Amino acid sequence: MVSPDYQIDNNPKHTALSVRLWCLYNCPQNLKTPPQSPDLNPIEDIWRELEVRVRKRDIKTKSELKTVMMEEWMNIDAEITAKTSKSIPKHLKAVVDAKGYPTKY
């Protein structure tokens, strides 16, 4: 099932004709954002948290990287994801105030 909302951020892979046609028929509400706008997807904050945790580890192989990433992903607790979700209104206000231009987020 396709989500009723889909964010188009003018990334070249989102502007391909096949993607635009698919969205036309499958996404009744497209949320369009200007190029180089801040990413408002909360998962980006979680990815950043994962990156910080993984970089603290001494990793030597791809296999070790995969194992560490899985371990650290499982250790991200609900408090971090809740904090990320609660920050969304603040991020949205900053984007509106900046009229779609980059913010500190």
Backbone atoms as SQL, in Angstrom:
CREATE TABLE atoms (id INTEGER PRIMARY KEY, chain TEXT, resi INTEGER, resn TEXT, atom TEXT, x REAL, y REAL, z REAL);
INSERT INTO atoms VALUES
  (1, 'A', 1, 'MET', 'N', 0.845, -1.184, 0.000),
  (2, 'A', 1, 'MET', 'CA', 0.000, 0.000, 0.000),
  (3, 'A', 1, 'MET', 'C', 0.888, 1.243, 0.000),
  (4, 'A', 2, 'VAL', 'N', 0.575, 2.172, -0.818),
  (5, 'A', 2, 'VAL', 'CA', 1.344, 3.401, -0.956),
  (6, 'A', 2, 'VAL', 'C', 0.834, 4.426, 0.044),
  (7, 'A', 3, 'SER', 'N', 1.750, 5.108, 0.695),
  (8, 'A', 3, 'SER', 'CA', 1.376, 6.176, 1.607),
  (9, 'A', 3, 'SER', 'C', 0.653, 7.266, 0.825),
  (10, 'A', 4, 'PRO', 'N', -0.322, 7.940, 1.440),
  (11, 'A', 4, 'PRO', 'CA', -1.026, 9.004, 0.726),
  (12, 'A', 4, 'PRO', 'C', -0.141, 10.218, 0.470),
  (13, 'A', 5, 'ASP', 'N', 0.961, 10.342, 1.194),
  (14, 'A', 5, 'ASP', 'CA', 1.864, 11.468, 1.008),
  (15, 'A', 5, 'ASP', 'C', 3.213, 10.964, 0.522),
  (16, 'A', 6, 'TYR', 'N', 3.834, 11.751, -0.326),
  (17, 'A', 6, 'TYR', 'CA', 5.155, 11.399, -0.842),
  (18, 'A', 6, 'TYR', 'C', 5.918, 12.692, -1.027),
  (19, 'A', 7, 'GLN', 'N', 7.110, 12.746, -0.453),
  (20, 'A', 7, 'GLN', 'CA', 7.890, 13.980, -0.535),
  (21, 'A', 7, 'GLN', 'C', 8.822, 13.926, -1.739),
  (22, 'A', 8, 'ILE', 'N', 8.712, 14.916, -2.596),
  (23, 'A', 8, 'ILE', 'CA', 9.576, 15.060, -3.753),
  (24, 'A', 8, 'ILE', 'C', 10.547, 16.185, -3.438),
  (25, 'A', 9, 'ASP', 'N', 11.839, 15.875, -3.387),
  (26, 'A', 9, 'ASP', 'CA', 12.803, 16.910, -3.006),
  (27, 'A', 9, 'ASP', 'C', 13.680, 17.376, -4.164),
  (28, 'A', 10, 'ASN', 'N', 13.226, 17.158, -5.378),
  (29, 'A', 10, 'ASN', 'CA', 13.959, 17.568, -6.580),
  (30, 'A', 10, 'ASN', 'C', 15.299, 16.862, -6.736),
  (31, 'A', 11, 'ASN', 'N', 15.470, 15.770, -6.051),
  (32, 'A', 11, 'ASN', 'CA', 16.626, 14.925, -6.273),
  (33, 'A', 11, 'ASN', 'C', 16.484, 14.364, -7.682),
  (34, 'A', 12, 'PRO', 'N', 17.564, 14.317, -8.478),
  (35, 'A', 12, 'PRO', 'CA', 17.433, 13.847, -9.864),
  (36, 'A', 12, 'PRO', 'C', 16.723, 12.503, -10.013),
  (37, 'A', 13, 'LYS', 'N', 16.921, 11.595, -9.080),
  (38, 'A', 13, 'LYS', 'CA', 16.242, 10.299, -9.225),
  (39, 'A', 13, 'LYS', 'C', 14.736, 10.424, -9.031),
  (40, 'A', 14, 'HIS', 'N', 14.285, 11.509, -8.373),
  (41, 'A', 14, 'HIS', 'CA', 12.856, 11.730, -8.195),
  (42, 'A', 14, 'HIS', 'C', 12.239, 12.480, -9.367),
  (43, 'A', 15, 'THR', 'N', 13.057, 13.047, -10.221),
  (44, 'A', 15, 'THR', 'CA', 12.520, 13.827, -11.337),
  (45, 'A', 15, 'THR', 'C', 12.518, 13.039, -12.645),
  (46, 'A', 16, 'ALA', 'N', 12.967, 11.802, -12.615),
  (47, 'A', 16, 'ALA', 'CA', 12.940, 10.964, -13.815),
  (48, 'A', 16, 'ALA', 'C', 11.480, 10.791, -14.259),
  (49, 'A', 17, 'LEU', 'N', 11.269, 10.727, -15.548),
  (50, 'A', 17, 'LEU', 'CA', 9.916, 10.608, -16.089),
  (51, 'A', 17, 'LEU', 'C', 9.178, 9.412, -15.495),
  (52, 'A', 18, 'SER', 'N', 9.838, 8.272, -15.389),
  (53, 'A', 18, 'SER', 'CA', 9.161, 7.079, -14.865),
  (54, 'A', 18, 'SER', 'C', 8.704, 7.283, -13.420),
  (55, 'A', 19, 'VAL', 'N', 9.501, 7.977, -12.625),
  (56, 'A', 19, 'VAL', 'CA', 9.128, 8.242, -11.231),
  (57, 'A', 19, 'VAL', 'C', 7.970, 9.230, -11.180),
  (58, 'A', 20, 'ARG', 'N', 8.050, 10.289, -11.987),
  (59, 'A', 20, 'ARG', 'CA', 6.963, 11.276, -12.003),
  (60, 'A', 20, 'ARG', 'C', 5.649, 10.645, -12.438),
  (61, 'A', 21, 'LEU', 'N', 5.688, 9.773, -13.432),
  (62, 'A', 21, 'LEU', 'CA', 4.463, 9.097, -13.878),
  (63, 'A', 21, 'LEU', 'C', 3.920, 8.177, -12.792),
  (64, 'A', 22, 'TRP', 'N', 4.808, 7.437, -12.146),
  (65, 'A', 22, 'TRP', 'CA', 4.379, 6.537, -11.070),
  (66, 'A', 22, 'TRP', 'C', 3.700, 7.350, -9.967),
  (67, 'A', 23, 'CYS', 'N', 4.306, 8.471, -9.579),
  (68, 'A', 23, 'CYS', 'CA', 3.738, 9.321, -8.532),
  (69, 'A', 23, 'CYS', 'C', 2.391, 9.897, -8.954),
  (70, 'A', 24, 'LEU', 'N', 2.281, 10.268, -10.202),
  (71, 'A', 24, 'LEU', 'CA', 1.037, 10.833, -10.710),
  (72, 'A', 24, 'LEU', 'C', -0.134, 9.875, -10.463),
  (73, 'A', 25, 'TYR', 'N', 0.092, 8.592, -10.675),
  (74, 'A', 25, 'TYR', 'CA', -0.979, 7.606, -10.539),
  (75, 'A', 25, 'TYR', 'C', -1.075, 6.970, -9.158),
  (76, 'A', 26, 'ASN', 'N', -0.027, 7.067, -8.357),
  (77, 'A', 26, 'ASN', 'CA', -0.008, 6.360, -7.076),
  (78, 'A', 26, 'ASN', 'C', 0.072, 7.243, -5.834),
  (79, 'A', 27, 'CYS', 'N', 0.361, 8.505, -5.989),
  (80, 'A', 27, 'CYS', 'CA', 0.521, 9.400, -4.844),
  (81, 'A', 27, 'CYS', 'C', -0.386, 10.608, -4.999),
  (82, 'A', 28, 'PRO', 'N', -1.559, 10.560, -4.387),
  (83, 'A', 28, 'PRO', 'CA', -2.498, 11.660, -4.571),
  (84, 'A', 28, 'PRO', 'C', -1.991, 12.995, -4.030),
  (85, 'A', 29, 'GLN', 'N', -1.139, 12.967, -3.020),
  (86, 'A', 29, 'GLN', 'CA', -0.618, 14.206, -2.446),
  (87, 'A', 29, 'GLN', 'C', 0.899, 14.182, -2.489),
  (88, 'A', 30, 'ASN', 'N', 1.480, 14.973, -3.340),
  (89, 'A', 30, 'ASN', 'CA', 2.933, 15.084, -3.392),
  (90, 'A', 30, 'ASN', 'C', 3.359, 16.313, -2.619),
  (91, 'A', 31, 'LEU', 'N', 4.273, 16.137, -1.683),
  (92, 'A', 31, 'LEU', 'CA', 4.806, 17.254, -0.920),
  (93, 'A', 31, 'LEU', 'C', 6.064, 17.716, -1.637),
  (94, 'A', 32, 'LYS', 'N', 5.992, 18.839, -2.300),
  (95, 'A', 32, 'LYS', 'CA', 7.126, 19.329, -3.076),
  (96, 'A', 32, 'LYS', 'C', 7.959, 20.283, -2.230),
  (97, 'A', 33, 'THR', 'N', 9.249, 20.095, -2.260),
  (98, 'A', 33, 'THR', 'CA', 10.147, 20.979, -1.535),
  (99, 'A', 33, 'THR', 'C', 11.147, 21.550, -2.529),
  (100, 'A', 34, 'PRO', 'N', 11.636, 22.757, -2.277),
  (101, 'A', 34, 'PRO', 'CA', 12.595, 23.361, -3.203),
  (102, 'A', 34, 'PRO', 'C', 13.927, 22.626, -3.183),
  (103, 'A', 35, 'PRO', 'N', 14.724, 22.737, -4.249),
  (104, 'A', 35, 'PRO', 'CA', 16.029, 22.105, -4.264),
  (105, 'A', 35, 'PRO', 'C', 16.867, 22.623, -3.101),
  (106, 'A', 36, 'GLN', 'N', 17.687, 21.751, -2.566),
  (107, 'A', 36, 'GLN', 'CA', 18.598, 22.065, -1.467),
  (108, 'A', 36, 'GLN', 'C', 17.867, 22.491, -0.203),
  (109, 'A', 37, 'SER', 'N', 16.622, 22.095, -0.058),
  (110, 'A', 37, 'SER', 'CA', 15.909, 22.416, 1.174),
  (111, 'A', 37, 'SER', 'C', 16.349, 21.442, 2.259),
  (112, 'A', 38, 'PRO', 'N', 16.188, 21.825, 3.506),
  (113, 'A', 38, 'PRO', 'CA', 16.560, 20.906, 4.589),
  (114, 'A', 38, 'PRO', 'C', 15.730, 19.634, 4.493),
  (115, 'A', 39, 'ASP', 'N', 16.335, 18.549, 4.840),
  (116, 'A', 39, 'ASP', 'CA', 15.608, 17.288, 4.814),
  (117, 'A', 39, 'ASP', 'C', 14.770, 17.205, 6.075),
  (118, 'A', 40, 'LEU', 'N', 13.476, 17.129, 5.905),
  (119, 'A', 40, 'LEU', 'CA', 12.575, 17.096, 7.050),
  (120, 'A', 40, 'LEU', 'C', 12.192, 15.684, 7.457),
  (121, 'A', 41, 'ASN', 'N', 12.834, 14.699, 6.894),
  (122, 'A', 41, 'ASN', 'CA', 12.536, 13.328, 7.234),
  (123, 'A', 41, 'ASN', 'C', 13.204, 12.983, 8.563),
  (124, 'A', 42, 'PRO', 'N', 12.425, 12.611, 9.584),
  (125, 'A', 42, 'PRO', 'CA', 13.007, 12.337, 10.900),
  (126, 'A', 42, 'PRO', 'C', 14.033, 11.206, 10.902),
  (127, 'A', 43, 'ILE', 'N', 13.968, 10.304, 9.944),
  (128, 'A', 43, 'ILE', 'CA', 14.928, 9.202, 9.928),
  (129, 'A', 43, 'ILE', 'C', 16.354, 9.709, 9.750),
  (130, 'A', 44, 'GLU', 'N', 16.508, 10.895, 9.158),
  (131, 'A', 44, 'GLU', 'CA', 17.852, 11.440, 8.976),
  (132, 'A', 44, 'GLU', 'C', 18.551, 11.667, 10.315),
  (133, 'A', 45, 'ASP', 'N', 17.801, 12.073, 11.333),
  (134, 'A', 45, 'ASP', 'CA', 18.393, 12.244, 12.658),
  (135, 'A', 45, 'ASP', 'C', 18.832, 10.899, 13.247),
  (136, 'A', 46, 'ILE', 'N', 18.058, 9.873, 12.960),
  (137, 'A', 46, 'ILE', 'CA', 18.413, 8.532, 13.445),
  (138, 'A', 46, 'ILE', 'C', 19.653, 8.024, 12.711),
  (139, 'A', 47, 'TRP', 'N', 19.719, 8.260, 11.392),
  (140, 'A', 47, 'TRP', 'CA', 20.915, 7.853, 10.639),
  (141, 'A', 47, 'TRP', 'C', 22.158, 8.551, 11.200),
  (142, 'A', 48, 'ARG', 'N', 22.012, 9.834, 11.547),
  (143, 'A', 48, 'ARG', 'CA', 23.145, 10.576, 12.105),
  (144, 'A', 48, 'ARG', 'C', 23.578, 9.960, 13.442),
  (145, 'A', 49, 'GLU', 'N', 22.612, 9.603, 14.274),
  (146, 'A', 49, 'GLU', 'CA', 22.916, 8.953, 15.557),
  (147, 'A', 49, 'GLU', 'C', 23.654, 7.636, 15.317),
  (148, 'A', 50, 'LEU', 'N', 23.181, 6.868, 14.340),
  (149, 'A', 50, 'LEU', 'CA', 23.844, 5.601, 14.020),
  (150, 'A', 50, 'LEU', 'C', 25.274, 5.850, 13.546),
  (151, 'A', 51, 'GLU', 'N', 25.458, 6.834, 12.700),
  (152, 'A', 51, 'GLU', 'CA', 26.798, 7.142, 12.191),
  (153, 'A', 51, 'GLU', 'C', 27.750, 7.514, 13.328),
  (154, 'A', 52, 'VAL', 'N', 27.294, 8.344, 14.249),
  (155, 'A', 52, 'VAL', 'CA', 28.138, 8.744, 15.380),
  (156, 'A', 52, 'VAL', 'C', 28.551, 7.527, 16.189),
  (157, 'A', 53, 'ARG', 'N', 27.614, 6.646, 16.461),
  (158, 'A', 53, 'ARG', 'CA', 27.909, 5.445, 17.247),
  (159, 'A', 53, 'ARG', 'C', 28.886, 4.520, 16.519),
  (160, 'A', 54, 'VAL', 'N', 28.672, 4.334, 15.225),
  (161, 'A', 54, 'VAL', 'CA', 29.526, 3.424, 14.445),
  (162, 'A', 54, 'VAL', 'C', 30.938, 3.977, 14.322),
  (163, 'A', 55, 'ARG', 'N', 31.069, 5.281, 14.134),
  (164, 'A', 55, 'ARG', 'CA', 32.400, 5.887, 13.994),
  (165, 'A', 55, 'ARG', 'C', 33.241, 5.779, 15.264),
  (166, 'A', 56, 'LYS', 'N', 32.612, 5.572, 16.395),
  (167, 'A', 56, 'LYS', 'CA', 33.341, 5.401, 17.655),
  (168, 'A', 56, 'LYS', 'C', 33.988, 4.021, 17.766),
  (169, 'A', 57, 'ARG', 'N', 33.600, 3.125, 16.903),
  (170, 'A', 57, 'ARG', 'CA', 34.097, 1.742, 16.950),
  (171, 'A', 57, 'ARG', 'C', 35.278, 1.568, 16.000),
  (172, 'A', 58, 'ASP', 'N', 36.165, 0.662, 16.347),
  (173, 'A', 58, 'ASP', 'CA', 37.332, 0.358, 15.511),
  (174, 'A', 58, 'ASP', 'C', 36.944, -0.776, 14.559),
  (175, 'A', 59, 'ILE', 'N', 36.629, -0.412, 13.323),
  (176, 'A', 59, 'ILE', 'CA', 36.130, -1.380, 12.346),
  (177, 'A', 59, 'ILE', 'C', 37.186, -1.597, 11.273),
  (178, 'A', 60, 'LYS', 'N', 37.440, -2.855, 10.968),
  (179, 'A', 60, 'LYS', 'CA', 38.500, -3.176, 10.008),
  (180, 'A', 60, 'LYS', 'C', 37.983, -3.808, 8.708),
  (181, 'A', 61, 'THR', 'N', 36.815, -4.430, 8.742),
  (182, 'A', 61, 'THR', 'CA', 36.312, -5.129, 7.552),
  (183, 'A', 61, 'THR', 'C', 34.853, -4.749, 7.284),
  (184, 'A', 62, 'LYS', 'N', 34.398, -5.046, 6.062),
  (185, 'A', 62, 'LYS', 'CA', 32.997, -4.800, 5.716),
  (186, 'A', 62, 'LYS', 'C', 32.075, -5.656, 6.574),
  (187, 'A', 63, 'SER', 'N', 32.480, -6.866, 6.820),
  (188, 'A', 63, 'SER', 'CA', 31.675, -7.775, 7.639),
  (189, 'A', 63, 'SER', 'C', 31.533, -7.231, 9.054),
  (190, 'A', 64, 'GLU', 'N', 32.615, -6.727, 9.585),
  (191, 'A', 64, 'GLU', 'CA', 32.597, -6.132, 10.925),
  (192, 'A', 64, 'GLU', 'C', 31.712, -4.882, 10.935),
  (193, 'A', 65, 'LEU', 'N', 31.782, -4.091, 9.876),
  (194, 'A', 65, 'LEU', 'CA', 30.949, -2.899, 9.764),
  (195, 'A', 65, 'LEU', 'C', 29.476, -3.283, 9.804),
  (196, 'A', 66, 'LYS', 'N', 29.119, -4.295, 9.056),
  (197, 'A', 66, 'LYS', 'CA', 27.724, -4.744, 9.034),
  (198, 'A', 66, 'LYS', 'C', 27.272, -5.187, 10.420),
  (199, 'A', 67, 'THR', 'N', 28.102, -5.947, 11.100),
  (200, 'A', 67, 'THR', 'CA', 27.766, -6.429, 12.442),
  (201, 'A', 67, 'THR', 'C', 27.602, -5.267, 13.412),
  (202, 'A', 68, 'VAL', 'N', 28.545, -4.328, 13.380),
  (203, 'A', 68, 'VAL', 'CA', 28.497, -3.172, 14.283),
  (204, 'A', 68, 'VAL', 'C', 27.264, -2.320, 13.994),
  (205, 'A', 69, 'MET', 'N', 26.964, -2.104, 12.715),
  (206, 'A', 69, 'MET', 'CA', 25.790, -1.309, 12.368),
  (207, 'A', 69, 'MET', 'C', 24.511, -1.956, 12.885),
  (208, 'A', 70, 'MET', 'N', 24.412, -3.251, 12.745),
  (209, 'A', 70, 'MET', 'CA', 23.225, -3.958, 13.247),
  (210, 'A', 70, 'MET', 'C', 23.138, -3.851, 14.767),
  (211, 'A', 71, 'GLU', 'N', 24.261, -4.030, 15.449),
  (212, 'A', 71, 'GLU', 'CA', 24.275, -3.928, 16.913),
  (213, 'A', 71, 'GLU', 'C', 23.851, -2.529, 17.362),
  (214, 'A', 72, 'GLU', 'N', 24.456, -1.519, 16.760),
  (215, 'A', 72, 'GLU', 'CA', 24.162, -0.148, 17.160),
  (216, 'A', 72, 'GLU', 'C', 22.731, 0.243, 16.808),
  (217, 'A', 73, 'TRP', 'N', 22.241, -0.231, 15.670),
  (218, 'A', 73, 'TRP', 'CA', 20.854, 0.050, 15.290),
  (219, 'A', 73, 'TRP', 'C', 19.899, -0.493, 16.351),
  (220, 'A', 74, 'MET', 'N', 20.172, -1.696, 16.820),
  (221, 'A', 74, 'MET', 'CA', 19.313, -2.320, 17.823),
  (222, 'A', 74, 'MET', 'C', 19.412, -1.614, 19.177),
  (223, 'A', 75, 'ASN', 'N', 20.487, -0.878, 19.406),
  (224, 'A', 75, 'ASN', 'CA', 20.692, -0.188, 20.679),
  (225, 'A', 75, 'ASN', 'C', 20.159, 1.243, 20.700),
  (226, 'A', 76, 'ILE', 'N', 19.625, 1.719, 19.588),
  (227, 'A', 76, 'ILE', 'CA', 19.026, 3.056, 19.582),
  (228, 'A', 76, 'ILE', 'C', 17.682, 2.941, 20.294),
  (229, 'A', 77, 'ASP', 'N', 17.565, 3.630, 21.417),
  (230, 'A', 77, 'ASP', 'CA', 16.365, 3.441, 22.232),
  (231, 'A', 77, 'ASP', 'C', 15.220, 4.376, 21.842),
  (232, 'A', 78, 'ALA', 'N', 14.073, 4.084, 22.410),
  (233, 'A', 78, 'ALA', 'CA', 12.849, 4.825, 22.089),
  (234, 'A', 78, 'ALA', 'C', 12.956, 6.293, 22.465),
  (235, 'A', 79, 'GLU', 'N', 13.762, 6.614, 23.469),
  (236, 'A', 79, 'GLU', 'CA', 13.914, 8.012, 23.884),
  (237, 'A', 79, 'GLU', 'C', 14.486, 8.863, 22.749),
  (238, 'A', 80, 'ILE', 'N', 15.438, 8.315, 22.011),
  (239, 'A', 80, 'ILE', 'CA', 16.045, 9.049, 20.892),
  (240, 'A', 80, 'ILE', 'C', 15.033, 9.244, 19.771),
  (241, 'A', 81, 'THR', 'N', 14.279, 8.211, 19.447),
  (242, 'A', 81, 'THR', 'CA', 13.293, 8.353, 18.377),
  (243, 'A', 81, 'THR', 'C', 12.161, 9.294, 18.791),
  (244, 'A', 82, 'ALA', 'N', 11.785, 9.281, 20.062),
  (245, 'A', 82, 'ALA', 'CA', 10.747, 10.196, 20.542),
  (246, 'A', 82, 'ALA', 'C', 11.238, 11.641, 20.462),
  (247, 'A', 83, 'LYS', 'N', 12.486, 11.868, 20.842),
  (248, 'A', 83, 'LYS', 'CA', 13.062, 13.211, 20.774),
  (249, 'A', 83, 'LYS', 'C', 13.060, 13.712, 19.330),
  (250, 'A', 84, 'THR', 'N', 13.404, 12.824, 18.401),
  (251, 'A', 84, 'THR', 'CA', 13.408, 13.172, 16.986),
  (252, 'A', 84, 'THR', 'C', 12.010, 13.569, 16.518),
  (253, 'A', 85, 'SER', 'N', 11.022, 12.796, 16.901),
  (254, 'A', 85, 'SER', 'CA', 9.642, 13.083, 16.505),
  (255, 'A', 85, 'SER', 'C', 9.156, 14.399, 17.091),
  (256, 'A', 86, 'LYS', 'N', 9.523, 14.671, 18.326),
  (257, 'A', 86, 'LYS', 'CA', 9.082, 15.907, 18.982),
  (258, 'A', 86, 'LYS', 'C', 9.721, 17.153, 18.364),
  (259, 'A', 87, 'SER', 'N', 10.841, 16.979, 17.678),
  (260, 'A', 87, 'SER', 'CA', 11.529, 18.135, 17.089),
  (261, 'A', 87, 'SER', 'C', 10.938, 18.558, 15.739),
  (262, 'A', 88, 'ILE', 'N', 10.058, 17.761, 15.171),
  (263, 'A', 88, 'ILE', 'CA', 9.513, 18.052, 13.840),
  (264, 'A', 88, 'ILE', 'C', 8.831, 19.422, 13.756),
  (265, 'A', 89, 'PRO', 'N', 7.962, 19.789, 14.697),
  (266, 'A', 89, 'PRO', 'CA', 7.338, 21.128, 14.585),
  (267, 'A', 89, 'PRO', 'C', 8.368, 22.261, 14.558),
  (268, 'A', 90, 'LYS', 'N', 9.426, 22.129, 15.338),
  (269, 'A', 90, 'LYS', 'CA', 10.475, 23.154, 15.362),
  (270, 'A', 90, 'LYS', 'C', 11.183, 23.230, 14.014),
  (271, 'A', 91, 'HIS', 'N', 11.437, 22.079, 13.409),
  (272, 'A', 91, 'HIS', 'CA', 12.075, 22.040, 12.090),
  (273, 'A', 91, 'HIS', 'C', 11.168, 22.668, 11.037),
  (274, 'A', 92, 'LEU', 'N', 9.888, 22.329, 11.076),
  (275, 'A', 92, 'LEU', 'CA', 8.940, 22.879, 10.108),
  (276, 'A', 92, 'LEU', 'C', 8.853, 24.398, 10.220),
  (277, 'A', 93, 'LYS', 'N', 8.811, 24.908, 11.448),
  (278, 'A', 93, 'LYS', 'CA', 8.750, 26.352, 11.650),
  (279, 'A', 93, 'LYS', 'C', 10.002, 27.022, 11.093),
  (280, 'A', 94, 'ALA', 'N', 11.165, 26.406, 11.315),
  (281, 'A', 94, 'ALA', 'CA', 12.408, 26.981, 10.806),
  (282, 'A', 94, 'ALA', 'C', 12.391, 27.045, 9.278),
  (283, 'A', 95, 'VAL', 'N', 11.858, 26.013, 8.632),
  (284, 'A', 95, 'VAL', 'CA', 11.785, 25.997, 7.164),
  (285, 'A', 95, 'VAL', 'C', 10.833, 27.077, 6.667),
  (286, 'A', 96, 'VAL', 'N', 9.688, 27.199, 7.322),
  (287, 'A', 96, 'VAL', 'CA', 8.718, 28.239, 6.930),
  (288, 'A', 96, 'VAL', 'C', 9.342, 29.619, 7.122),
  (289, 'A', 97, 'ASP', 'N', 9.993, 29.833, 8.273),
  (290, 'A', 97, 'ASP', 'CA', 10.622, 31.127, 8.544),
  (291, 'A', 97, 'ASP', 'C', 11.708, 31.454, 7.517),
  (292, 'A', 98, 'ALA', 'N', 12.410, 30.414, 7.046),
  (293, 'A', 98, 'ALA', 'CA', 13.487, 30.609, 6.066),
  (294, 'A', 98, 'ALA', 'C', 12.952, 30.593, 4.630),
  (295, 'A', 99, 'LYS', 'N', 11.631, 30.493, 4.493),
  (296, 'A', 99, 'LYS', 'CA', 10.982, 30.476, 3.174),
  (297, 'A', 99, 'LYS', 'C', 11.542, 29.381, 2.266),
  (298, 'A', 100, 'GLY', 'N', 11.812, 28.228, 2.874),
  (299, 'A', 100, 'GLY', 'CA', 12.289, 27.078, 2.111),
  (300, 'A', 100, 'GLY', 'C', 13.786, 27.014, 1.927),
  (301, 'A', 101, 'TYR', 'N', 14.495, 28.059, 2.328),
  (302, 'A', 101, 'TYR', 'CA', 15.952, 28.038, 2.203),
  (303, 'A', 101, 'TYR', 'C', 16.560, 27.253, 3.355),
  (304, 'A', 102, 'PRO', 'N', 17.836, 26.908, 3.261),
  (305, 'A', 102, 'PRO', 'CA', 18.472, 26.094, 4.301),
  (306, 'A', 102, 'PRO', 'C', 18.349, 26.694, 5.698),
  (307, 'A', 103, 'THR', 'N', 18.235, 25.815, 6.661),
  (308, 'A', 103, 'THR', 'CA', 18.179, 26.194, 8.075),
  (309, 'A', 103, 'THR', 'C', 19.346, 25.526, 8.788),
  (310, 'A', 104, 'LYS', 'N', 19.413, 25.690, 10.079),
  (311, 'A', 104, 'LYS', 'CA', 20.486, 25.036, 10.840),
  (312, 'A', 104, 'LYS', 'C', 20.260, 23.532, 10.967),
  (313, 'A', 105, 'TYR', 'N', 19.098, 23.057, 10.559),
  (314, 'A', 105, 'TYR', 'CA', 18.806, 21.634, 10.646),
  (315, 'A', 105, 'TYR', 'C', 19.252, 20.952, 9.393);
